[in-house]
Amino acid sequence: MTFTTRFAPSPTGPLHLGHAYSALLAFDLARAQGGRFLLRIEDIDKGRARTEWEAQIFDDLRWLGLDWPEPVMRQSERLDQYRAALEPLWQQGLLFACSCSRRDVRAAASAPQEGGDPVTGPDGIVYPGTCRDRDVRTGSSALPAGCALRLNMARAVARAAPLTFVEEGGETSRTDTVDPESAVRGIGDVVLARPDMGTSYHLSVVLDDAAQGVTHVVRGADLFEATGIHVILQRLLGLQTPIYHHHRLIRDDTGKRLAKRDDARALAKYRAEGASPNDIRRMVGLPPGQ
């Protein structure tokens, strides 16, 4: 199988130095192995995605010296594939419909009878199970509409074992194990389809990586905890688990990791001030480009 990496930004704001580091690292790793580097546009959030930001992503990456096969994959064009993947999970009783808002989840998890502070996981406050045992199918086997679909994590981990993945970093690699009990208590019943999207980041990224033949997922260390979710979904859906490389985060002078709202670190700003692609590489601690 061809060594394949990808960079998968959302067109919801400008690329900053952290994005540049992740994209350049994935590109350099693929090039060093004679492999492929792919670009994917994660635009399922139609409320925030903008065509002008997508155009800027292409412009910034080409300026950095990156290239990729065309056409690029766009998540907005794959909604049918995401729904098709939900069908068997629903039929197997691994999903349940949920009508809780974020406020409902926060209130239920913070209720006095729960005791202590709410448990937080990769998606924020761990879902307290409000809708888990409700019978919302009303005799129909079809996927319900107008509500979120959550993964019943306890059932999922019981069916998905063994839950292992390879984490690479530099010259070393290790095999990590997703602990089933920790997944239930520390991750919980994550949303796999939102009513306004028909999918979620977790479901889409797993299906997209498999569809594109991604062998090595290069992404920030802030997504390491989400890897457990992705491995579980890969097992349930019969997909290969890629090798993961969770890299260090690029931070500002105060130690805070960069976000899209940090326009002062936007690549477009550095470009306008006369920086070169190798200046960007130097700023993020990568060797000059060839």
N, C-alpha and C positions, 0 to 999 in steps of 0.2 A: 504494500500500500504506500502511495506517495506521501512523504512527509508534508503535512498541510497545516498551516496556521491561518488565523483570521483576525481581523479587527472589525468590531461590530458596534459602531457608535449610533446613538440616537440623535436625530436632527432637531434637537430642542434647544440648542445654544451653541456658542463658539467652542471649538477645540482649544484646550489649554495644554500646558506643558506635560501634565499627567497623561493626557491622551497621546501626545507625541511620543512619549517614552514607551507606552504600551504598543502603539502601532509600529514604531521603529524596531523595538525588540522582537516582535512577532515576525516582521519582515526580515530582519537580520538572521534570525534562527532558521527560517525557511530557506533563505538564500545559501546559508552555510551548509545546508543538507541537500542542496540541489532540488528543493521542494517547491511547493506552491504557497503563495500568500494571497488570501482572499479578502475582499471587502464586502461587508454585509450591512445594510441599513435597517436598523431596528426602529421602525416607524409605526408600531401598533398604537401608540398613544396619539391619536388623531387630534386631541385637544391641544397638544403642545408641539407636535411635529410641524416644521415649516420647510417649504421647498427652498427658501433662501438659505437656511442653515445647511440643508443637504448640499446645495451648490458650493457653499463655503468649505464643507468637509472635503469634497473632491478637490477643490482648489488648494487647500492647505496641504493635503496629503501628497498631491503631485509636486508641490513646491518642495516638500521634504525629500523628494526623490523616490517615492514609492510608486509601484505600478501593480496592476492586478488584472485578472481576466474580466472581460465584459460579456454580457451585462451583469451587474451586481444583483445579488438577491435582496429583495425587499420584503419584509415581513407582511406588509399590507397586502401583498399579492398572494399570501399563503394561508388565508383564513380558512379555506376549505380543508386544507391539510391538518390544521390544528383541530378543527371540529371532528374530523375523522378519527384522530387519535383519542379524543375524549370519549367517543362512543363505546369502545370496548371496556374502558375503565368504568364507565357508568353501568354497563351491563353486568360487570363483575362485582358491583356493589362497593367499588373503591372510591366513589365520589358521592357527595351529598350536596343538595341545594342549600344555599345560605342567603338569607335576606338581611343579615346584620350589616349596619354601616360601621365605619371606623369608630364613630362615637359609641355605638352599641358595644363593640368589642372592648373598647377602653373602659366603659362603665362596668361591664360584666366582670372583666378581669380585675377591676379595682374595688369590687364590692366587698363590704366588711367580712362576709362569710368566707371569702377567698383567703384572707389573711396575708399580711406582708405586701411587698411591692409586686406588681405584675411581672411575670417572667417575659423577657424579651429575647427574640431570636433573629434570624436573618431578615425577616419581614416585619420586624417591630414586635409589638405585644403578641405573645403566643395566644392563639384563639382559644377561648375557654370552653368551646364545645356546645354552644347554645343551640345550634340547629342540627347537631350531629345525629341525634336519634329521632328526629321528626320524620314521619312518613309523608314525603311531599310528592311521591310519584303518582298518587291517585290512580293507580291501576295502569299507568302508561309506562312503556319502556323507553319512550323518546326522551332525549335530553330536554330538560326544562328551559324555558326562556325567561328573561327578565330578572335573573338572580345570579349570584356568584356560584361557581362550582368549586367545592373544596375537596382536597384529597383526605380521605380518612387515614391518617398516618399510622395508627395502630394496625389496621388491616394491611396497609401497604408494606410496612417493614416485615410483617409476618410472611408475606408472599414473595418479597423481593430479594431475600438473602441468596448468596453472600454479598455484603455491601462493602466492597473494597475498591480503591482506585490508586493509581500511581501518581505521586507528586514529585516533580523534578525541579531542581534548583541548582544552576551552575553545573558542577561536575558530579553532583550527587543526586540520588533518587531514593524514594522510600515508598513503601506501601502503607497507605492509611486505611483505617476501617471506620465506617460509619456505625456508631453504636445504636442499636434499635431503640433502647430505652431513652437515650439522650435525644434521639430524633422525635420521639413522641412527646417528651416533656420540654425539650428546648427548642424545637422547631414547630411542632404542632401541625394542625390541619391547614396547610397552606392553600391559597387560592390558585387554581389552575385555569380558571376562565372568569373574567370579569364581565358583568352585563354590558358594559359599554365597549368592550374590545372583542369578546368572544374567545379570548386567550389570556395568557399572562407571560411575563418575562420567563419564568421557570419552564413552562411548557414549550414556548417558542424556541428558546435557546437550545434546548435539548434536541428538538426535532430538526432545527436548522443545522446544527453541527453535524448530525447524522446524515442529513440530506446532502450536505456539501463535502462529506468525507473528511471532516476535520480530525486530524490525528493528535494534534497538540493544541490545547486551549491555553492561550497566554492572556492573562488578565490580572487585575490588581488584587493585592492581598485582602482588600475589603470584601471580596466576593468568596473568600475561602469557605466561610460557614455555609454559603449557599450550595457548595459542591455536594454536600450530603443529599440535598433535595434532588439534584440533577442525577446523581448516581442511582437513587431510588427509582426515579422515573425511567432511566435507561433500562434498568432491570425489568420493570413492569411492562415496558413497551418493546422489549426484545432488541434493544439497540446496543451497539458497541460503546464502551466507555473510553473516551480519549485519555491521553496522558495530560495532566494539568501542570501548569507552571504559574503559580501565583507570585507575581513580582512585587517588589517594594513600591510604596506609594511616593509620589513626588509631593512635597509639602512646601508651604510658604515659610517665611522667616520666623513665624511663631510656632511652627511645628504642626499647623493645621493642614490636613490634606486638601488639595485643590478641588473646587467644584465649578460647574459651568457659570455660576454667578460671579466667579472671580475673573472678571473681564480684564483686570490688570495683567493676568497671566495668559491671555488669549494669544494664540499663534499669530493672528492677524495683526495684533498690536506690535509684536516683535518684528514682524515683517515690515510694517510701516516705518519702524524705527531703523531699518537697515540691517537687521540680523540676517545671517546666512543659515542654511540648513545645518551646516557643521557647528555653528554657534549654538543652535538648539540641541544638537547632540552633546556638545560639551556641557551645557546647562543641566542636562538630565543624566550625565555620567556615562554616555556611550561613546565609543571610538568614532572617529571621522568616517563618513561614508566613502565608498569606493567609487 
